[in-house]
């Protein structure tokens, strides 16, 4: 139960199922197309959560809790799907989003 | 200009700057804490875009256009920052979000 352990940094990605229309994404696409980006053929908009957990948790506990959170609150299972990334160790920097 | 080339699948992550308050994230955190997830110490909410470009573009063009799109439209540079990932080849599946 040491509080000295670095925290877990978890990333969650919520996206609309492919069969679900994405009017927000379409609007962004149209705006970008009209700005001259004609080679952009699709835009889908989703949500991106960064969750921080106490480092005292074990990795399987973190994975289990994140999955429960997605099922219960973060995602709407009727129209959305989710994916998440738990780093191998607490304190690892999140790996997504590097340019 | 072949239309046979697979498309580029680009991921863009928009997050609030660390100094900017995130009331939506705080609300989600409080909800999850009250559901019993007491080891969750922070939630930050961002946006996640999946952009599709024609495979006829070269990778540097794609990178340049995505960066321009972020600067001009997708992100608010005053309060947000962005990161993006262009895969090494068109047609590569996006790498983020694998559980």
Backbone of each chain as ProteinMPNN parsed JSONL, in Angstrom:
{"seq_chain_A": "XXXXXXXXXXXXXXXXXXXXXXXXXXXXXXXXXXXXXXXXXXXXXXXXXXXXXXXXXXXXXXXXXXXXXXXXXXXXXXXXXXXXXXXXXXXXXXXXXXX", "coords_chain_A": {"N_chain_A": [[0.839, -1.203, 0.0], [2.103, 1.128, -0.546], [2.448, 4.594, -0.969], [4.32, 5.625, -2.532], [4.713, 4.481, -4.914], [4.723, 4.934, -8.467], [1.962, 6.217, -10.412], [-0.585, 4.419, -12.254], [-1.096, 4.977, -15.674], [-3.673, 5.067, -17.752], [-5.098, 4.616, -20.959], [-8.104, 5.204, -22.686], [-10.13, 4.52, -25.447], [-12.946, 5.537, -27.065], [-15.101, 4.707, -29.574], [-17.509, 5.262, -32.184], [-19.535, 2.588, -33.336], [-18.827, 1.052, -36.501], [-21.108, 0.937, -38.114], [-22.691, 2.976, -37.286], [-23.944, 6.183, -37.858], [-22.012, 9.192, -38.045], [-22.497, 12.21, -37.463], [-21.134, 14.451, -36.458], [-18.474, 13.906, -37.116], [-18.772, 13.887, -39.911], [-19.395, 16.538, -40.395], [-17.041, 17.821, -39.639], [-15.379, 16.693, -41.556], [-16.464, 17.765, -43.952], [-15.969, 20.471, -43.519], [-13.174, 20.491, -43.555], [-12.658, 19.475, -46.109], [-13.692, 21.57, -47.604], [-11.878, 23.464, -47.017], [-9.838, 22.836, -48.608], [-8.605, 20.415, -48.306], [-8.749, 17.895, -50.024], [-8.169, 15.265, -50.218], [-8.896, 14.007, -47.986], [-10.928, 11.57, -46.907], [-12.593, 10.5, -44.996], [-13.867, 11.097, -41.721], [-13.935, 10.236, -38.388], [-15.234, 10.696, -35.204], [-14.29, 10.364, -31.882], [-14.061, 9.565, -28.339], [-11.568, 10.197, -25.864], [-10.056, 9.043, -23.108], [-7.995, 9.723, -20.327], [-6.992, 7.909, -17.712], [-6.085, 7.825, -14.323], [-4.672, 5.714, -11.995], [-4.036, 4.593, -8.666], [-0.732, 3.544, -7.93], [-0.502, 1.392, -6.288], [-2.222, -0.595, -6.978], [-2.489, -3.824, -8.55], [-1.588, -4.86, -11.872], [-3.531, -6.608, -13.183], [-5.82, -5.963, -11.683], [-6.193, -3.3, -12.357], [-6.754, -3.528, -15.099], [-9.129, -4.988, -14.999], [-10.829, -3.242, -13.618], [-10.907, -1.053, -15.357], [-12.13, -2.161, -17.581], [-14.644, -2.741, -16.485], [-15.518, -0.124, -15.91], [-15.747, 0.924, -18.484], [-17.79, -0.681, -19.514], [-19.885, -0.051, -17.81], [-20.14, 2.744, -17.6], [-18.492, 4.511, -19.228], [-18.711, 3.943, -21.966], [-21.311, 3.59, -24.409], [-22.802, 0.707, -24.961], [-24.529, 0.06, -27.002], [-24.159, 1.649, -29.25], [-21.5, 2.227, -29.321], [-18.022, 1.302, -29.251], [-15.201, 0.162, -27.356], [-11.738, 0.501, -26.575], [-8.803, -0.155, -24.729], [-5.712, 0.762, -23.128], [-3.411, -0.499, -20.965], [-0.419, 0.273, -19.49], [2.681, -1.648, -19.314], [3.889, -1.335, -16.807], [3.32, 0.508, -13.741], [3.623, 4.032, -13.88], [4.765, 4.048, -16.373], [4.979, 5.993, -19.233], [2.213, 7.016, -21.182], [1.686, 5.491, -24.323], [0.444, 6.184, -26.659], [-0.243, 8.506, -29.305], [2.089, 9.763, -29.915], [3.674, 11.839, -32.202]], "CA_chain_A": [[0.0, 0.0, 0.0], [2.965, 2.292, -0.58], [2.007, 5.71, -1.798], [5.47, 6.081, -3.276], [4.697, 3.901, -6.259], [4.15, 5.817, -9.482], [0.585, 5.873, -10.761], [-0.913, 3.83, -13.56], [-1.692, 5.895, -16.644], [-4.419, 4.209, -18.68], [-5.783, 5.324, -22.04], [-9.322, 4.553, -23.174], [-10.602, 5.064, -26.715], [-14.337, 5.196, -27.34], [-15.454, 5.061, -30.951], [-18.806, 4.787, -32.647], [-19.468, 1.397, -34.181], [-18.74, 1.465, -37.914], [-22.431, 1.034, -38.734], [-23.417, 4.122, -36.721], [-23.643, 7.466, -38.502], [-21.256, 10.115, -37.206], [-22.727, 13.529, -38.063], [-20.07, 15.38, -36.062], [-17.32, 13.608, -37.967], [-19.069, 14.317, -41.279], [-19.316, 18.001, -40.444], [-15.618, 18.162, -39.638], [-14.826, 16.331, -42.87], [-16.907, 18.744, -44.947], [-15.241, 21.717, -43.283], [-11.788, 20.33, -44.005], [-12.683, 19.37, -47.574], [-13.935, 22.893, -48.179], [-10.658, 24.249, -46.812], [-8.866, 22.431, -49.618], [-8.044, 19.079, -48.045], [-9.673, 17.068, -50.799], [-7.788, 13.854, -50.113], [-9.442, 13.479, -46.737], [-12.148, 10.904, -47.367], [-13.486, 10.135, -43.896], [-13.513, 11.532, -40.365], [-14.751, 9.683, -37.306], [-14.897, 11.386, -33.966], [-14.511, 9.553, -30.69], [-13.618, 10.134, -27.078], [-10.269, 9.719, -25.425], [-9.926, 9.251, -21.67], [-6.767, 9.366, -19.612], [-7.35, 7.541, -16.348], [-4.949, 7.639, -13.419], [-4.942, 4.823, -10.86], [-2.95, 4.454, -7.689], [0.247, 2.535, -8.299], [-0.55, 0.24, -5.383], [-3.017, -1.652, -7.6], [-1.791, -4.708, -9.473], [-2.021, -4.635, -13.251], [-4.815, -7.253, -13.512], [-6.913, -5.211, -11.062], [-6.425, -2.104, -13.163], [-7.432, -3.945, -16.334], [-10.497, -5.393, -14.692], [-11.621, -2.062, -13.27], [-11.117, -0.219, -16.549], [-13.15, -2.822, -18.401], [-15.947, -2.509, -15.848], [-15.888, 1.282, -16.093], [-16.193, 1.094, -19.87], [-19.078, -1.349, -19.677], [-20.945, 0.541, -16.985], [-20.315, 4.197, -17.64], [-17.784, 5.34, -20.214], [-19.174, 3.683, -23.333], [-22.679, 3.121, -24.619], [-22.53, -0.507, -25.738], [-25.439, -0.083, -28.144], [-23.65, 2.34, -30.442], [-20.063, 2.505, -29.242], [-17.123, 0.253, -28.775], [-14.082, 0.761, -26.646], [-10.47, -0.203, -26.45], [-7.982, 0.556, -23.747], [-4.31, 0.372, -23.022], [-2.772, -0.406, -19.661], [1.009, 0.074, -19.728], [3.218, -2.821, -18.609], [4.237, -0.997, -15.425], [2.879, 1.834, -13.325], [4.635, 5.041, -14.132], [5.106, 4.123, -17.79], [4.267, 7.026, -19.953], [1.31, 6.462, -22.183], [2.428, 5.279, -25.555], [-0.282, 6.672, -27.825], [-0.286, 9.912, -29.595], [3.359, 10.353, -30.344], [3.573, 12.219, -33.621]], "C_chain_A": [[0.87, 1.248, 0.0], [2.382, 3.373, -1.473], [3.149, 6.242, -2.663], [5.461, 5.557, -4.703], [4.133, 4.887, -7.279], [2.766, 5.308, -9.889], [0.51, 5.149, -12.11], [-1.542, 4.904, -14.432], [-2.352, 5.06, -17.733], [-5.102, 5.08, -19.732], [-6.991, 4.515, -22.499], [-9.778, 5.283, -24.43], [-12.026, 4.596, -26.943], [-14.654, 5.62, -28.765], [-16.859, 4.574, -31.259], [-18.596, 3.51, -33.449], [-19.491, 1.818, -35.646], [-20.111, 1.651, -38.571], [-23.203, 2.265, -38.276], [-22.974, 5.405, -37.413], [-22.935, 8.396, -37.523], [-21.401, 11.523, -37.782], [-21.671, 14.558, -37.678], [-18.829, 15.181, -36.94], [-17.542, 14.076, -39.39], [-18.944, 15.826, -41.424], [-17.861, 18.458, -40.479], [-15.004, 17.849, -40.997], [-15.192, 17.362, -43.931], [-16.161, 20.06, -44.78], [-13.82, 21.617, -43.832], [-11.714, 20.195, -45.521], [-12.83, 20.761, -48.198], [-12.751, 23.821, -47.955], [-9.545, 23.8, -47.758], [-8.257, 21.065, -49.402], [-8.924, 18.032, -48.703], [-9.331, 15.589, -50.721], [-8.191, 13.232, -48.79], [-10.805, 12.872, -47.053], [-13.075, 10.481, -46.238], [-12.95, 10.699, -42.583], [-14.481, 10.867, -39.399], [-14.273, 10.304, -36.011], [-15.227, 10.491, -32.778], [-14.043, 10.281, -29.445], [-12.336, 9.456, -26.631], [-10.134, 10.058, -23.945], [-8.514, 8.907, -21.219], [-7.153, 9.132, -18.158], [-6.078, 7.327, -15.533], [-5.386, 6.787, -12.24], [-3.741, 4.816, -9.928], [-2.027, 3.295, -8.082], [0.229, 1.304, -7.408], [-1.406, -0.894, -5.952], [-2.118, -2.533, -8.463], [-2.385, -4.533, -10.87], [-3.341, -5.33, -13.593], [-6.014, -6.536, -12.888], [-7.25, -3.976, -11.893], [-7.197, -2.48, -14.423], [-8.887, -4.269, -16.081], [-11.369, -4.177, -14.411], [-11.899, -1.189, -14.49], [-12.203, -0.849, -17.427], [-14.547, -2.621, -17.81], [-16.426, -1.073, -16.048], [-16.409, 1.532, -17.501], [-17.582, 0.499, -20.049], [-20.195, -0.598, -18.976], [-21.193, 2.013, -17.279], [-19.711, 4.88, -18.863], [-18.308, 5.168, -21.626], [-20.644, 3.276, -23.324], [-22.607, 1.888, -25.522], [-23.452, -0.693, -26.945], [-24.821, 0.524, -29.405], [-22.139, 2.536, -30.436], [-19.283, 1.225, -28.944], [-15.909, 0.921, -28.148], [-12.856, -0.138, -26.738], [-9.68, 0.544, -25.396], [-6.601, -0.044, -23.684], [-3.833, 0.584, -21.604], [-1.283, -0.654, -19.893], [1.533, -1.115, -18.933], [3.521, -2.546, -17.139], [3.604, 0.328, -15.04], [4.013, 2.831, -13.564], [5.067, 5.113, -15.578], [4.313, 5.245, -18.416], [3.342, 6.354, -20.949], [2.01, 6.479, -23.531], [1.729, 5.863, -26.774], [0.05, 8.125, -28.084], [1.058, 10.541, -29.869], [3.268, 10.654, -31.825], [4.625, 11.463, -34.429]], "O_chain_A": [[0.45, 2.302, 0.478], [1.894, 3.109, -2.572], [2.97, 7.189, -3.429], [6.114, 6.112, -5.588], [3.17, 5.597, -6.987], [2.447, 4.13, -9.729], [1.394, 5.252, -12.96], [-2.414, 5.649, -13.985], [-1.671, 4.423, -18.537], [-5.62, 6.153, -19.421], [-6.911, 3.3, -22.678], [-9.807, 6.513, -24.47], [-12.287, 3.394, -27.009], [-14.486, 6.788, -29.114], [-17.338, 3.603, -30.675], [-17.598, 3.369, -34.156], [-20.106, 2.826, -35.993], [-20.245, 2.452, -39.496], [-24.263, 2.566, -38.825], [-21.78, 5.676, -37.538], [-23.221, 8.39, -36.325], [-20.524, 11.984, -38.512], [-21.345, 15.44, -38.473], [-18.226, 16.135, -37.431], [-16.625, 14.603, -40.022], [-18.454, 16.329, -42.435], [-17.492, 19.354, -41.238], [-14.213, 18.628, -41.528], [-14.342, 17.785, -44.715], [-15.768, 20.69, -45.762], [-13.327, 22.536, -44.487], [-10.807, 20.742, -46.149], [-12.177, 21.082, -49.191], [-12.629, 24.849, -48.622], [-8.435, 24.329, -47.709], [-7.472, 20.6, -50.228], [-9.732, 17.371, -48.049], [-10.134, 14.748, -51.122], [-7.87, 12.078, -48.507], [-11.733, 13.589, -47.427], [-14.23, 10.136, -46.489], [-11.741, 10.769, -42.367], [-15.697, 10.932, -39.577], [-13.075, 10.422, -35.757], [-16.321, 9.932, -32.693], [-13.679, 11.456, -29.49], [-12.06, 8.306, -26.973], [-10.101, 11.232, -23.575], [-7.921, 7.928, -21.671], [-7.587, 10.051, -17.463], [-5.118, 6.719, -16.006], [-6.363, 7.108, -11.564], [-2.598, 5.006, -10.344], [-2.474, 2.229, -8.503], [0.86, 0.294, -7.72], [-1.332, -2.026, -5.473], [-1.127, -2.072, -9.03], [-3.532, -4.114, -11.025], [-4.199, -4.718, -14.23], [-7.093, -6.498, -13.478], [-8.416, -3.647, -12.106], [-8.179, -1.826, -14.773], [-9.769, -3.879, -16.847], [-12.498, -4.083, -14.894], [-12.996, -0.65, -14.637], [-13.077, -0.156, -17.946], [-15.508, -2.364, -18.535], [-17.603, -0.838, -16.323], [-17.386, 2.256, -17.694], [-18.451, 1.113, -20.668], [-21.314, -0.517, -19.481], [-22.331, 2.477, -17.214], [-20.352, 5.738, -19.471], [-18.349, 6.125, -22.399], [-21.144, 2.698, -22.359], [-22.376, 2.017, -26.724], [-23.176, -1.521, -27.814], [-24.952, -0.031, -30.496], [-21.563, 2.963, -31.436], [-19.82, 0.228, -28.459], [-15.634, 2.097, -28.386], [-12.942, -1.348, -26.946], [-9.872, 1.744, -25.199], [-6.351, -1.17, -24.112], [-3.845, 1.705, -21.094], [-0.918, -1.693, -20.442], [0.891, -1.545, -17.974], [3.416, -3.451, -16.311], [3.373, 1.18, -15.897], [5.194, 2.5, -13.459], [5.666, 6.104, -15.997], [3.122, 5.414, -18.152], [3.635, 5.285, -21.484], [2.812, 7.364, -23.83], [2.355, 6.022, -27.822], [0.544, 8.854, -27.223], [1.144, 11.758, -30.039], [2.831, 9.813, -32.611], [4.712, 11.636, -35.644]]}, "seq_chain_B": "XXXXXXXXXXXXXXXXXXXXXXXXXXXXXXXXXXXXXXXXXXXXXXXXXXXXXXXXXXXXXXXXXXXXXXXXXXXXXXXXXXXXXXXXXXXXXXXXXXX", "coords_chain_B": {"N_chain_B": [[-1.54, 8.204, -59.006], [-3.164, 6.131, -58.419], [-6.174, 4.521, -57.591], [-6.226, 2.214, -56.294], [-4.581, 1.904, -54.203], [-4.304, 1.234, -50.715], [-5.953, 3.09, -48.097], [-4.719, 5.797, -46.055], [-4.71, 5.608, -42.577], [-5.174, 7.687, -40.039], [-4.569, 8.706, -36.714], [-5.698, 11.074, -34.375], [-5.131, 12.801, -31.384], [-6.632, 14.854, -29.11], [-6.023, 16.79, -26.382], [-6.755, 18.483, -23.304], [-4.659, 21.103, -22.144], [-2.388, 20.499, -19.42], [-2.667, 22.441, -17.435], [-5.217, 23.343, -17.645], [-8.465, 23.352, -16.387], [-10.644, 20.508, -16.164], [-13.707, 20.03, -16.199], [-15.583, 18.149, -17.137], [-14.128, 15.758, -17.089], [-13.645, 15.653, -14.32], [-16.222, 15.281, -13.355], [-16.834, 12.758, -14.376], [-14.906, 11.306, -13.007], [-15.748, 11.636, -10.323], [-18.213, 10.327, -10.443], [-17.365, 7.71, -10.955], [-15.758, 7.204, -8.727], [-17.734, 7.256, -6.772], [-19.057, 5.014, -7.44], [-17.523, 3.107, -6.394], [-14.939, 2.816, -7.255], [-12.314, 3.562, -5.932], [-9.642, 3.865, -6.225], [-9.146, 5.281, -8.421], [-7.706, 8.148, -9.426], [-7.613, 10.324, -11.091], [-9.204, 11.767, -13.932], [-9.07, 12.583, -17.274], [-10.532, 14.094, -20.05], [-10.59, 13.785, -23.509], [-10.474, 14.354, -27.099], [-10.786, 12.168, -29.887], [-9.776, 11.547, -33.032], [-10.33, 9.775, -36.031], [-8.849, 9.833, -39.016], [-9.18, 9.485, -42.503], [-7.223, 9.202, -45.32], [-6.638, 9.468, -48.863], [-4.783, 6.851, -50.349], [-3.039, 7.584, -52.288], [-1.576, 9.765, -51.585], [1.646, 10.867, -50.438], [3.557, 9.925, -47.535], [4.845, 12.124, -46.126], [3.253, 14.246, -47.03], [0.787, 13.62, -45.949], [1.359, 13.812, -43.198], [1.969, 16.538, -43.043], [-0.45, 17.722, -43.798], [-2.169, 16.812, -41.783], [-1.092, 18.022, -39.551], [-1.526, 20.717, -40.183], [-4.332, 20.717, -40.225], [-4.882, 20.216, -37.535], [-3.807, 22.512, -36.363], [-5.397, 24.494, -37.514], [-8.118, 23.807, -37.261], [-8.932, 21.458, -35.761], [-7.932, 21.468, -33.146], [-7.901, 23.666, -30.317], [-5.571, 25.946, -29.896], [-5.099, 27.504, -27.671], [-6.016, 26.308, -25.331], [-5.739, 23.61, -25.719], [-3.804, 20.681, -26.598], [-2.249, 18.731, -29.148], [-1.668, 15.488, -30.547], [-0.518, 13.233, -32.99], [-0.727, 10.283, -35.025], [0.717, 8.867, -37.743], [0.634, 6.035, -39.677], [3.344, 3.812, -40.733], [2.926, 2.926, -43.345], [0.431, 3.27, -45.957], [-2.707, 1.783, -45.378], [-1.899, 0.367, -43.19], [-3.07, -0.893, -40.164], [-4.49, 1.05, -37.577], [-2.592, 1.644, -34.654], [-3.13, 2.249, -32.05], [-5.0, 1.727, -29.036], [-5.374, -0.955, -28.75], [-6.396, -3.448, -26.58]], "CA_chain_B": [[-2.927, 8.522, -58.711], [-3.949, 4.894, -58.408], [-7.193, 4.415, -56.547], [-6.142, 0.882, -55.732], [-3.775, 1.914, -52.983], [-5.095, 1.329, -49.487], [-6.004, 4.433, -47.526], [-4.016, 6.122, -44.814], [-5.561, 5.72, -41.394], [-4.428, 8.536, -39.116], [-5.218, 8.961, -35.429], [-5.371, 12.354, -33.752], [-5.545, 12.875, -29.977], [-6.688, 16.226, -28.624], [-6.194, 16.804, -24.923], [-6.618, 19.776, -22.653], [-3.362, 21.316, -21.51], [-2.466, 20.083, -18.017], [-3.047, 23.552, -16.553], [-6.608, 23.716, -17.887], [-9.432, 22.542, -15.646], [-11.438, 19.603, -16.996], [-14.893, 19.708, -15.391], [-16.194, 16.894, -17.597], [-13.342, 14.667, -16.53], [-13.87, 15.592, -12.866], [-17.542, 14.692, -13.131], [-16.719, 11.315, -14.615], [-14.143, 10.724, -11.898], [-16.603, 11.567, -9.136], [-19.199, 9.263, -10.648], [-16.712, 6.411, -10.821], [-15.378, 7.06, -7.318], [-18.923, 6.949, -5.98], [-19.452, 3.642, -7.774], [-16.653, 2.198, -5.665], [-13.585, 2.768, -7.804], [-11.67, 4.587, -5.122], [-8.244, 4.002, -6.595], [-9.068, 6.145, -9.598], [-7.367, 9.443, -8.83], [-7.766, 11.436, -12.034], [-9.769, 11.473, -15.256], [-9.017, 13.69, -18.233], [-11.323, 13.723, -21.225], [-10.143, 14.441, -24.729], [-11.114, 13.92, -28.333], [-10.028, 11.178, -30.637], [-10.221, 11.547, -34.428], [-9.762, 8.853, -37.016], [-8.896, 10.483, -40.325], [-8.831, 8.617, -43.625], [-6.704, 9.916, -46.492], [-6.365, 8.637, -50.035], [-3.469, 6.226, -50.32], [-2.165, 8.153, -53.319], [-0.712, 10.765, -50.959], [2.882, 10.395, -49.804], [3.48, 10.054, -46.08], [5.114, 13.489, -45.639], [2.098, 15.092, -47.315], [-0.235, 13.314, -44.953], [1.788, 14.42, -41.929], [1.872, 17.994, -43.137], [-1.861, 18.117, -43.819], [-2.773, 16.568, -40.47], [-0.633, 19.074, -38.645], [-2.272, 21.942, -40.527], [-5.723, 20.556, -39.777], [-4.911, 20.384, -36.079], [-3.56, 23.921, -36.037], [-6.432, 25.391, -38.023], [-9.518, 23.469, -36.999], [-9.291, 20.379, -34.83], [-7.559, 21.799, -31.769], [-7.842, 25.07, -29.904], [-4.2, 25.997, -29.363], [-5.022, 28.226, -26.4], [-6.262, 25.437, -24.185], [-5.564, 22.193, -26.038], [-2.654, 20.282, -27.379], [-2.605, 17.578, -29.978], [-0.642, 14.566, -30.995], [-1.115, 12.367, -34.02], [0.047, 9.122, -35.458], [0.566, 8.42, -39.125], [1.316, 4.732, -39.743], [4.466, 3.822, -41.681], [2.451, 2.691, -44.714], [-1.017, 3.292, -46.087], [-3.301, 0.469, -45.193], [-1.589, -0.176, -41.87], [-4.106, -0.678, -39.166], [-4.056, 1.94, -36.519], [-1.923, 0.861, -33.625], [-3.605, 2.593, -30.709], [-6.282, 1.255, -28.551], [-5.466, -2.401, -28.509], [-6.528, -3.693, -25.131]], "C_chain_B": [[-3.785, 7.263, -58.671], [-4.971, 4.913, -57.281], [-7.137, 3.055, -55.866], [-5.381, 0.861, -54.42], [-4.67, 1.966, -51.754], [-4.973, 2.727, -48.89], [-5.088, 4.565, -46.311], [-5.032, 6.226, -43.681], [-4.767, 6.465, -40.32], [-5.241, 8.739, -37.837], [-4.755, 10.294, -34.867], [-5.947, 12.366, -32.335], [-5.504, 14.334, -29.548], [-6.909, 16.164, -27.121], [-6.11, 18.232, -24.412], [-5.204, 19.906, -22.094], [-3.474, 20.992, -20.022], [-2.938, 21.196, -17.085], [-4.517, 23.924, -16.68], [-7.531, 22.778, -17.113], [-10.276, 21.711, -16.603], [-12.677, 19.186, -16.207], [-15.6, 18.429, -15.837], [-15.459, 15.692, -17.029], [-13.566, 14.516, -15.034], [-15.213, 14.941, -12.556], [-17.513, 13.18, -13.32], [-15.97, 10.659, -13.46], [-15.005, 10.583, -10.649], [-17.638, 10.45, -9.257], [-18.563, 7.896, -10.412], [-16.254, 6.174, -9.377], [-16.592, 6.636, -6.489], [-19.475, 5.561, -6.318], [-18.502, 2.628, -7.127], [-15.232, 2.118, -6.189], [-12.755, 3.863, -7.129], [-10.198, 4.778, -5.45], [-8.044, 4.782, -7.885], [-8.857, 7.572, -9.104], [-7.486, 10.612, -9.798], [-8.373, 10.922, -13.329], [-9.634, 12.743, -16.095], [-9.706, 13.214, -19.501], [-10.821, 14.493, -22.43], [-10.915, 13.94, -25.935], [-10.173, 13.018, -29.107], [-10.592, 11.153, -32.054], [-9.549, 10.414, -35.196], [-9.946, 9.489, -38.385], [-8.455, 9.489, -41.397], [-8.406, 9.487, -44.808], [-6.51, 8.936, -47.65], [-4.934, 8.115, -49.995], [-2.514, 6.784, -51.353], [-1.26, 9.252, -52.765], [0.554, 10.111, -50.414], [2.808, 10.689, -48.312], [3.801, 11.479, -45.593], [3.958, 14.451, -45.911], [1.013, 14.883, -46.282], [0.121, 13.976, -43.621], [1.586, 15.928, -41.943], [0.411, 18.432, -43.069], [-2.517, 17.906, -42.461], [-2.352, 17.662, -39.498], [-1.359, 20.385, -38.916], [-3.712, 21.866, -40.033], [-5.847, 20.762, -38.272], [-4.747, 21.854, -35.716], [-4.751, 24.798, -36.398], [-7.822, 25.091, -37.491], [-9.735, 22.513, -35.83], [-9.004, 20.737, -33.383], [-7.64, 23.297, -31.549], [-6.501, 25.281, -29.215], [-4.078, 26.745, -28.039], [-5.14, 27.268, -25.216], [-5.972, 23.96, -24.461], [-4.196, 21.939, -26.667], [-3.023, 19.017, -28.143], [-1.379, 16.73, -30.247], [-1.295, 13.726, -32.069], [-0.138, 11.294, -34.432], [-0.291, 8.8, -36.904], [1.305, 7.089, -39.238], [2.429, 4.764, -40.79], [4.009, 3.652, -43.133], [0.945, 2.884, -44.782], [-1.556, 1.881, -45.927], [-2.959, -0.16, -43.865], [-2.756, 0.088, -40.942], [-3.573, 0.278, -38.129], [-3.571, 1.107, -35.337], [-2.446, 1.145, -32.226], [-4.803, 1.745, -30.327], [-6.411, -0.245, -28.458], [-5.49, -2.634, -27.013], [-5.334, -4.506, -24.639]], "O_chain_B": [[-4.998, 7.329, -58.867], [-4.655, 5.28, -56.149], [-7.92, 2.782, -54.957], [-5.513, -0.069, -53.624], [-5.683, 2.665, -51.751], [-4.01, 3.448, -49.15], [-4.74, 3.587, -45.648], [-6.08, 6.857, -43.823], [-3.806, 5.932, -39.764], [-6.457, 8.922, -37.888], [-3.564, 10.605, -34.883], [-7.099, 11.99, -32.117], [-4.456, 14.977, -29.618], [-7.87, 15.557, -26.65], [-5.465, 19.084, -25.023], [-4.624, 18.927, -21.625], [-4.532, 21.186, -19.424], [-3.547, 20.918, -16.052], [-5.015, 24.738, -15.903], [-7.389, 21.558, -17.182], [-10.587, 22.147, -17.712], [-12.697, 18.109, -15.61], [-16.156, 17.707, -15.01], [-16.071, 14.736, -16.553], [-13.666, 13.399, -14.527], [-15.331, 14.152, -11.619], [-18.086, 12.427, -12.534], [-16.352, 9.587, -12.992], [-14.997, 9.541, -9.994], [-17.903, 9.724, -8.298], [-19.146, 7.033, -9.756], [-16.356, 5.057, -8.87], [-16.492, 5.771, -5.62], [-20.27, 5.005, -5.56], [-18.67, 1.421, -7.303], [-14.403, 1.413, -5.613], [-12.531, 4.936, -7.689], [-9.577, 5.742, -5.002], [-6.924, 4.925, -8.377], [-9.726, 8.139, -8.443], [-7.463, 11.769, -9.377], [-8.1, 9.804, -13.766], [-10.032, 13.829, -15.674], [-9.496, 12.092, -19.964], [-10.647, 15.71, -22.374], [-11.887, 13.195, -25.804], [-8.95, 13.1, -28.995], [-11.748, 10.783, -32.259], [-8.361, 10.141, -35.027], [-11.071, 9.659, -38.854], [-7.486, 8.75, -41.219], [-9.133, 10.384, -45.235], [-6.255, 7.748, -47.449], [-4.0, 8.841, -49.653], [-1.317, 6.501, -51.313], [-0.281, 9.628, -53.408], [0.539, 8.957, -49.986], [2.087, 11.589, -47.881], [3.094, 11.993, -44.726], [3.707, 15.362, -45.123], [0.399, 15.835, -45.8], [-0.721, 14.621, -42.996], [1.097, 16.514, -40.977], [0.074, 19.39, -42.373], [-3.33, 18.723, -42.03], [-3.164, 18.163, -38.72], [-1.761, 21.082, -37.984], [-4.243, 22.834, -39.489], [-6.788, 21.395, -37.794], [-5.464, 22.374, -34.862], [-5.077, 25.738, -35.673], [-8.621, 26.005, -37.288], [-10.62, 22.731, -35.003], [-9.754, 20.35, -32.487], [-7.469, 24.09, -32.475], [-6.31, 24.846, -28.079], [-3.06, 26.63, -27.357], [-4.437, 27.417, -24.216], [-5.962, 23.148, -23.535], [-3.539, 22.842, -27.184], [-3.99, 18.332, -27.812], [-0.237, 17.185, -30.185], [-2.51, 13.532, -32.052], [1.072, 11.38, -34.223], [-1.437, 8.5, -37.24], [2.493, 7.022, -38.922], [2.45, 5.651, -41.642], [4.642, 4.179, -44.048], [0.249, 2.688, -43.786], [-0.906, 0.909, -46.31], [-3.622, -1.103, -43.433], [-3.347, 1.168, -40.948], [-2.378, 0.316, -37.839], [-4.077, 0.017, -35.066], [-2.222, 0.353, -31.31], [-5.493, 1.151, -31.156], [-7.48, -0.749, -28.113], [-4.684, -2.07, -26.274], [-5.249, -4.821, -23.452]]}, "name": "protein", "num_of_chains": 2, "seq": "XXXXXXXXXXXXXXXXXXXXXXXXXXXXXXXXXXXXXXXXXXXXXXXXXXXXXXXXXXXXXXXXXXXXXXXXXXXXXXXXXXXXXXXXXXXXXXXXXXXXXXXXXXXXXXXXXXXXXXXXXXXXXXXXXXXXXXXXXXXXXXXXXXXXXXXXXXXXXXXXXXXXXXXXXXXXXXXXXXXXXXXXXXXXXXXXXXXXXX"}
